[in-house]
Structures are given as C-alpha cells and as structure tokens.
Amino acid sequence: MTAAIQAIYVRGHEERQTPKPHVVYRIEIQAHVRSWQMWRRYSEFVELHTELVKSTGSPPPAPLPPKNTFAIFKGPFKHESAMIEQRRTGLEAYLRAIVGAKEDKWRESYVFREFLGVPVGKQIPTAGDSSSMQFSSASWLDEHLELQSRIRDVRADINRRDTLSDRGDVGASHTASVQAKKKLAEILSRVRTLTQGLQELGVAGMAEGELQRRTDMVARLQDECEKLGKILTIARQVTRANTSAAPPGGFANVSLTPESNRAVLLGGNKPVTRVFGAALKSPQETEQTRPLDDHGLLQLQKVQMEQQDTQVSQLTAILQRQRHLGEAINEELRVHNELLDDLSNDVDRVGGKLSNAKKQLNRLG
C-alpha cells in the first residue's frame, strides 16, 4: 500500500441538511508520517462494499451494519442517537477488518484507497510505463515533499564528491558523482509526472489560486534541478598528479582549459597595475582553480561571490547592532552627565550654605 495505515477510527458524526437531511461519519486515518480524516455517509459505505465485491470477487471479512436499522422504528425515533452510535461502531469494525485482514486484496484496491483518501501517487512508474499517475490533492503535496527530500540528498552527494575530490580519492569521488546524476535523473522524471498530475487536478476543478501556487512550487523544483545539473557538469575529478603531468589518453572526459587561453585569461602580456599603490602581482593558479575549465571557474566565482555577499550581510547586521549599542551607550552617558551636572550644582549650593553658616557661627563666637 502506498501509505501503510497504522490505525483507523470512526469517531463522531454530523447531521447535514443539504442536499437533503443525512448523517455523515468522521473517519480518522493514521499512517506512518501523517494523519488525516474523511467524512463519509452510509450510502458511500454501501457503494464501497459493492465495488470491493466486484473488484475482488469476494466480500470483505466483516459485514456492513444493516441498511434498515432505522426503518424498524416508527414515529419520532426516540432511540435515534443509540442507533447512530451502533452504526458508527459497525462501520469502524468493518474498516478495521479490511485493514487488519491477512489478505491485502481489499485494502490494496484503488476504490478503498480512494474512499479513505490515501495518497496513491508515490509509486514511481517502471521503465517503459508512460501512463500518468493519479494524484489526489493530498498525495500531490506528499510527492512534492518527497522530491524536495531527494533534492537534498543530491546536494549531499555533490558535497561528498567535492570533499573526496579534494582528498585525492578519485574513485570514490566519481562514484558519488554517478549516484548524484542517477538520483537527479529520477527526480526530473518524477517532476514531469508531478506536472502532469497537476494538470489533471486543474482539469478536475482545483481552484485557480491553488493551481497557480502549485505551479510555482513545480517551477522552483525545476530550477533546483537545473542548478544541480549545472553543478554536476563541473569537472572536479582531476587530481594533482593529473594536473602536473597528464598521461596520454588519460581522463579524456575531463575538460581542461588550454594553457594559452588560461594565460590570456589570467595573466596576459601586460602586468595589471593600479593608479595608486604598488602594482598587483600576476594572478596565480591554485589547487582549487587548476582542475577547472572556464565554466567551472565561472561557477566557482559565483559561489565565492555568494559566500562573500552572505558574509557582508552578516557583517552589516553586526555593525548595525554595534551602532544601536553605541547610540544606547551615548544616550546613557548623556543622562549620567546631566545627573552629574545637577549633583555638582547641588554641591555648590550646599557649600555656599555651609559657608554662610560658618560665618554666622564665627560672629556668635
């Protein structure tokens, strides 16, 4: 089953007046990672039972509560609440019997999953299976979350590839790169399926605002996949030995920049100078830039610029906090200076009064 059900309950009911008075029952479903609830009326249980019998060829392990439970009473239905509770208990036992049965033909049927609103869009189509997958609104969101998790896995593989390449472990680095490419290809296939499922949901009557929001979500996934594809094209599989003296025919798939082009790009014939200060040194190759071609250098520059922008933003925030602290300290010092000035004036007044008192004492003496 796409989402294994851990527990199922029929808890409570609700009386509704449209299109005509009827009772609906609240079904609570608990799976591995999520829980949800569905509202179903008794007639829908009857339709479910009929479809299960038709599709599997045998009735479910537990019977439905009798349809004419209320019909045996005449008049104002004094015991209606008790009858509704009895039916609720019977419906709960019916669903639990299907979920807990040894045979899975009833709970694996599409009609049962659709009845409970179980996500049915998690399976990956096999090779050659071009049929579109069927999504419900909830299962579409589950698939989107799953793809986001897979994208994080690809990023982790790329980081592992770069770390192994820096250590000189070419074989392990190549393996990590191959794994990342396979995962990315699978993600791209599932994103296309997700797009088709969204189109089907739109045809089925999804609200325009929600449809636009999910379209933007798919677009962001596609952008992430495109960025990861560009990162995977960067040649990081060259070791120091291969950069210093590459054997003939070795690593033919690695795109290295010719030394002449690199010299023109980095050095040139004329030294780079500034108007003020000492002349700049000629650009020097590093272990990080030597294995890269022009595209790789551009990507490295973009990454470093993004890191610098992040550091500048953090430094700006720190400076702003320091500025606020300085302004607060300045305000506090101003208040203290005013208090000291007031204290000095008070001391002067008390000193003058003491001098006058001393003069009067001298006259009396």
C-alpha positions as CSV (number, residue, x, y, z in Angstrom):
1,M,0.0,0.0,0.0
2,T,1.2,3.4,-0.8
3,A,0.8,4.8,2.7
4,A,0.6,2.0,5.3
5,I,-2.3,2.6,7.7
6,Q,-1.4,2.2,11.3
7,A,-4.8,2.8,12.8
8,I,-8.3,3.7,11.7
9,Y,-11.3,5.0,13.7
10,V,-14.8,6.2,13.0
11,R,-15.2,8.9,15.6
12,G,-18.3,11.0,15.8
13,H,-20.9,12.0,13.3
14,E,-22.5,15.1,11.9
15,E,-26.0,15.9,10.7
16,R,-26.2,17.8,7.4
17,Q,-29.2,19.3,5.7
18,T,-28.0,19.6,2.1
19,P,-28.9,18.3,-0.4
20,K,-31.3,16.6,2.0
21,P,-31.0,15.7,5.7
22,H,-28.5,12.9,6.2
23,V,-25.8,11.8,8.6
24,V,-22.0,11.7,7.8
25,Y,-19.4,9.9,9.8
26,R,-15.9,11.2,10.6
27,I,-13.2,8.6,9.7
28,E,-9.7,9.3,11.2
29,I,-6.8,7.6,9.5
30,Q,-3.3,7.4,11.0
31,A,-0.3,6.4,8.8
32,H,3.5,6.4,9.3
33,V,4.2,10.1,8.9
34,R,0.8,11.8,8.7
35,S,-2.8,11.6,9.8
36,W,-6.0,12.8,8.2
37,Q,-9.7,12.5,8.3
38,M,-12.5,11.9,5.8
39,W,-16.3,12.4,6.1
40,R,-18.5,9.7,4.5
41,R,-22.2,8.9,4.7
42,Y,-23.6,5.4,5.0
43,S,-24.6,5.2,1.3
44,E,-21.0,5.7,0.3
45,F,-20.0,2.7,2.6
46,V,-22.6,0.7,0.7
47,E,-21.1,1.7,-2.7
48,L,-17.6,0.9,-1.4
49,H,-18.8,-2.6,-0.3
50,T,-20.4,-3.2,-3.7
51,E,-17.2,-2.1,-5.6
52,L,-15.0,-4.2,-3.4
53,V,-17.0,-7.3,-4.0
54,K,-17.0,-6.7,-7.8
55,S,-13.2,-6.0,-8.0
56,T,-12.0,-8.8,-5.7
57,G,-14.7,-11.4,-6.2
58,S,-15.4,-11.9,-2.5
59,P,-16.9,-9.8,0.3
60,P,-14.7,-8.1,2.9
61,P,-14.0,-10.1,6.1
62,A,-16.6,-8.1,8.1
63,P,-20.2,-7.2,7.1
64,L,-21.7,-3.8,6.9
65,P,-24.3,-2.7,9.5
66,P,-27.8,-3.4,8.2
67,K,-29.2,-0.7,6.0
68,N,-32.7,-0.8,7.6
69,T,-31.5,-0.1,11.1
70,F,-33.7,3.0,11.4
71,A,-36.6,1.7,9.3
72,I,-37.8,-0.7,12.1
73,F,-38.7,2.3,14.2
74,K,-41.9,4.3,13.6
75,G,-42.7,7.8,14.7
76,P,-40.2,10.3,16.2
77,F,-37.2,7.9,16.5
78,K,-36.7,8.1,20.3
79,H,-33.6,5.9,20.1
80,E,-32.0,7.6,17.1
81,S,-28.8,8.5,18.9
82,A,-28.3,5.0,20.1
83,M,-28.9,3.7,16.6
84,I,-26.4,6.1,15.1
85,E,-23.8,5.0,17.7
86,Q,-24.5,1.4,16.9
87,R,-24.0,2.0,13.2
88,R,-20.8,4.0,13.9
89,T,-19.4,1.0,15.8
90,G,-20.3,-1.3,13.0
91,L,-18.7,0.9,10.3
92,E,-15.5,1.1,12.4
93,A,-15.3,-2.7,12.8
94,Y,-15.9,-3.0,9.0
95,L,-12.9,-0.8,8.1
96,R,-10.7,-2.3,10.8
97,A,-11.4,-5.8,9.5
98,I,-10.3,-4.7,6.0
99,V,-7.1,-3.0,7.2
100,G,-6.2,-5.9,9.5
101,A,-7.0,-8.8,7.2
102,K,-4.3,-11.2,6.2
103,E,-5.3,-10.9,2.6
104,D,-4.5,-7.5,1.2
105,K,-6.7,-7.6,-1.9
106,W,-9.4,-5.4,-0.3
107,R,-7.1,-2.8,1.2
108,E,-4.8,-2.6,-1.8
109,S,-7.7,-1.9,-4.2
110,Y,-7.9,1.5,-5.7
111,V,-11.5,2.0,-4.7
112,F,-10.6,1.5,-1.0
113,R,-7.6,3.9,-1.1
114,E,-9.8,6.5,-2.9
115,F,-12.5,6.1,-0.3
116,L,-10.1,6.8,2.6
117,G,-8.2,9.5,0.6
118,V,-4.9,7.5,0.9
119,P,-2.1,9.1,-1.1
120,V,-1.8,7.0,-4.3
121,G,0.8,9.0,-6.2
122,K,4.0,7.8,-4.5
123,Q,4.8,4.8,-6.8
124,I,7.5,5.5,-9.4
125,P,6.5,4.3,-12.9
126,T,8.6,1.5,-14.2
127,A,10.7,1.8,-17.3
128,G,8.5,2.0,-20.4
129,D,5.4,2.8,-18.4
130,S,4.3,6.2,-19.9
131,S,0.9,6.2,-18.3
132,S,0.4,9.2,-16.0
133,M,0.0,8.6,-12.3
134,Q,-3.2,9.5,-10.5
135,F,-2.9,12.1,-7.7
136,S,-5.2,13.4,-5.1
137,S,-4.7,16.8,-3.7
138,A,-3.0,15.5,-0.6
139,S,-0.9,12.9,-2.4
140,W,0.4,15.5,-4.8
141,L,1.7,17.5,-1.8
142,D,3.3,14.4,-0.4
143,E,5.1,13.7,-3.7
144,H,6.3,17.3,-3.7
145,L,7.8,16.9,-0.2
146,E,9.4,13.7,-1.2
147,L,11.1,15.3,-4.2
148,Q,12.4,18.1,-2.0
149,S,13.9,15.5,0.2
150,R,15.5,13.8,-2.8
151,I,17.0,17.1,-4.0
152,R,18.6,17.5,-0.5
153,D,20.1,14.0,-1.0
154,V,21.6,15.0,-4.3
155,R,23.2,18.1,-2.8
156,A,24.7,15.9,-0.1
157,D,26.2,13.6,-2.8
158,I,27.7,16.6,-4.6
159,N,29.3,17.9,-1.3
160,R,30.6,14.4,-0.7
161,R,32.0,14.2,-4.2
162,D,33.8,17.6,-3.8
163,T,35.2,16.5,-0.4
164,L,36.6,13.2,-1.8
165,S,38.0,15.0,-4.8
166,D,39.9,17.5,-2.6
167,R,41.3,14.5,-0.7
168,G,42.5,12.9,-3.9
169,D,40.2,9.9,-3.8
170,V,39.2,9.9,-7.5
171,G,37.3,6.6,-7.5
172,A,35.1,7.4,-4.6
173,S,34.5,10.9,-5.9
174,H,33.5,9.5,-9.3
175,T,31.1,7.1,-7.6
176,A,29.4,9.9,-5.6
177,S,29.1,11.9,-8.8
178,V,27.4,9.0,-10.7
179,Q,25.0,8.4,-7.8
180,A,24.1,12.1,-7.8
181,K,23.4,12.0,-11.5
182,K,21.2,8.9,-11.3
183,K,19.2,10.5,-8.4
184,L,18.8,13.7,-10.4
185,A,17.6,11.9,-13.5
186,E,15.0,10.1,-11.3
187,I,13.9,13.4,-9.8
188,L,13.5,15.0,-13.2
189,S,11.3,12.1,-14.3
190,R,9.1,12.4,-11.2
191,V,8.9,16.2,-11.6
192,R,7.5,15.7,-15.1
193,T,4.9,13.3,-13.7
194,L,4.1,15.8,-10.9
195,T,3.5,18.4,-13.6
196,Q,1.1,16.0,-15.5
197,G,-0.7,15.3,-12.2
198,L,-1.1,19.0,-11.5
199,Q,-2.7,19.4,-15.0
200,E,-5.1,16.6,-14.2
201,L,-6.0,18.2,-10.9
202,G,-6.6,21.5,-12.7
203,V,-9.0,19.8,-15.1
204,A,-10.7,18.1,-12.2
205,G,-11.7,21.6,-10.8
206,M,-8.9,22.7,-8.5
207,A,-9.2,26.4,-7.5
208,E,-7.2,28.8,-9.7
209,G,-5.3,30.3,-6.9
210,E,-4.2,26.9,-5.5
211,L,-3.3,25.8,-9.0
212,Q,-1.1,28.8,-9.5
213,R,0.6,28.2,-6.1
214,R,1.4,24.6,-7.0
215,T,2.6,25.6,-10.5
216,D,5.1,27.9,-8.8
217,M,6.2,25.1,-6.5
218,V,6.9,22.9,-9.5
219,A,8.8,25.7,-11.2
220,R,11.0,26.0,-8.1
221,L,11.7,22.3,-8.2
222,Q,12.7,22.6,-11.9
223,D,15.0,25.5,-11.1
224,E,16.7,23.5,-8.3
225,C,17.2,20.5,-10.7
226,E,18.7,22.8,-13.3
227,K,21.1,24.3,-10.8
228,L,22.1,20.8,-9.7
229,G,22.6,19.7,-13.3
230,K,25.0,22.6,-13.9
231,I,26.9,21.9,-10.7
232,L,27.3,18.3,-11.7
233,T,28.9,19.3,-15.0
234,I,31.8,21.0,-13.3
235,A,34.9,18.8,-13.7
236,R,36.1,18.1,-10.2
237,Q,37.6,14.7,-10.9
238,V,41.2,15.7,-11.6
239,T,44.0,15.0,-9.0
240,R,47.2,16.9,-8.5
241,A,49.2,14.3,-10.4
242,N,46.9,14.6,-13.4
243,T,47.2,18.4,-13.4
244,S,51.0,18.4,-13.2
245,A,51.6,15.6,-15.9
246,A,48.6,14.1,-17.5
247,P,49.4,10.7,-19.2
248,P,48.5,10.4,-22.9
249,G,44.9,9.3,-23.3
250,G,44.2,9.6,-19.6
251,F,41.0,11.2,-18.3
252,A,39.8,12.1,-21.8
253,N,36.4,13.0,-20.5
254,V,37.8,15.9,-18.3
255,S,37.6,19.3,-20.0
256,L,40.8,21.2,-19.2
257,T,41.4,24.7,-20.4
258,P,44.4,25.1,-22.7
259,E,47.4,26.8,-21.1
260,S,47.4,29.6,-23.7
261,N,43.8,30.5,-23.2
262,R,44.3,30.4,-19.4
263,A,47.4,32.6,-19.6
264,V,45.4,35.2,-21.7
265,L,42.5,34.9,-19.2
266,L,44.5,35.1,-16.0
267,G,47.8,36.8,-16.9
268,G,48.1,38.4,-20.2
269,N,51.2,40.1,-21.6
270,K,50.9,43.3,-19.6
271,P,51.1,43.3,-15.9
272,V,48.0,44.6,-14.1
273,T,48.7,47.8,-12.3
274,R,46.8,50.4,-10.2
275,V,46.9,54.1,-10.3
276,F,47.7,54.4,-6.6
277,G,49.9,51.9,-4.6
278,A,52.1,49.1,-5.7
279,A,51.5,47.0,-8.7
280,L,49.4,43.9,-8.3
281,K,51.0,40.6,-8.6
282,S,50.2,38.4,-11.6
283,P,47.3,36.0,-10.9
284,Q,48.5,32.6,-9.7
285,E,46.9,29.2,-10.2
286,T,45.7,27.4,-7.0
287,E,44.8,23.8,-6.3
288,Q,41.2,24.8,-6.3
289,T,41.2,26.5,-9.8
290,R,43.7,24.3,-11.6
291,P,41.3,21.4,-12.4
292,L,38.5,23.7,-13.6
293,D,37.6,24.8,-17.1
294,D,36.1,28.2,-18.0
295,H,32.6,27.1,-17.0
296,G,34.0,25.7,-13.7
297,L,35.8,28.9,-13.0
298,L,32.7,30.9,-13.6
299,Q,30.7,28.7,-11.2
300,L,33.4,28.9,-8.6
301,Q,33.4,32.7,-8.9
302,K,29.6,32.8,-8.4
303,V,29.8,30.6,-5.4
304,Q,32.5,32.7,-3.8
305,M,30.6,35.9,-4.6
306,E,27.5,34.5,-2.9
307,Q,29.5,33.5,0.1
308,Q,31.0,37.0,0.2
309,D,27.6,38.6,-0.1
310,T,26.4,36.4,2.8
311,Q,29.4,37.4,4.9
312,V,28.8,41.1,4.1
313,S,25.2,40.8,5.1
314,Q,26.2,39.2,8.4
315,L,28.8,41.9,9.0
316,T,26.2,44.6,8.2
317,A,23.9,43.1,10.8
318,I,26.7,43.0,13.4
319,L,27.7,46.6,12.6
320,Q,24.0,47.7,12.9
321,R,23.8,46.0,16.3
322,Q,27.0,47.8,17.4
323,R,25.7,51.1,16.2
324,H,22.5,50.6,18.2
325,L,24.6,49.7,21.2
326,G,26.8,52.8,20.7
327,E,23.7,55.0,20.5
328,A,22.3,53.5,23.6
329,I,25.6,54.0,25.5
330,N,25.8,57.6,24.2
331,E,22.2,58.3,25.5
332,E,23.1,56.7,28.8
333,L,26.3,58.8,29.2
334,R,24.3,61.9,28.3
335,V,21.8,61.2,31.1
336,H,24.6,60.5,33.5
337,N,26.3,63.8,32.6
338,E,23.1,65.6,33.3
339,L,22.8,63.9,36.7
340,L,26.4,64.8,37.5
341,D,25.8,68.4,36.5
342,D,22.8,68.5,38.8
343,L,24.8,66.9,41.6
344,S,27.6,69.5,41.1
345,N,25.1,72.3,41.3
346,D,23.6,70.9,44.5
347,V,27.1,70.5,46.0
348,D,27.8,74.2,45.2
349,R,24.6,75.3,46.8
350,V,25.2,73.2,49.9
351,G,28.8,74.6,50.0
352,G,27.5,78.2,49.9
353,K,25.0,77.5,52.7
354,L,27.8,75.9,54.8
355,S,30.0,79.0,54.3
356,N,27.2,81.3,55.4
357,A,26.5,79.1,58.5
358,K,30.2,79.1,59.4
359,K,30.4,82.9,59.2
360,Q,27.4,83.2,61.5
361,L,28.9,80.8,64.0
362,N,32.1,82.9,63.9
363,R,30.1,86.1,64.7
364,L,28.4,84.4,67.7
365,G,31.7,83.1,69.0
